[in-house]
């Protein structure tokens, strides 16, 4: 019985830990992320080590990123762009800023 309870808590903890690195992002126009063009729409952003994995359906784009934590908590998710190039994504409800590497090409 104790093993079942511990297994249940472990499963819940793992689910929470994996959900902490997954966010929803909406692009309101076509954007470029390190060489890959993404259409406007809703995407799932996952952070794995120093890589952002951006998914929409079967489409997957990976790009190197740097994760920065600011002193302020962002009220909503915001995308900072230079033209159509995504430079960073500020994750709403956190103090996390995902800064995209400007020198590398993404894989699509």
Order of alpha helices (4+ residues) and beta strands (2+ residues): alpha-beta-beta-beta-beta-beta-beta-beta-beta-beta
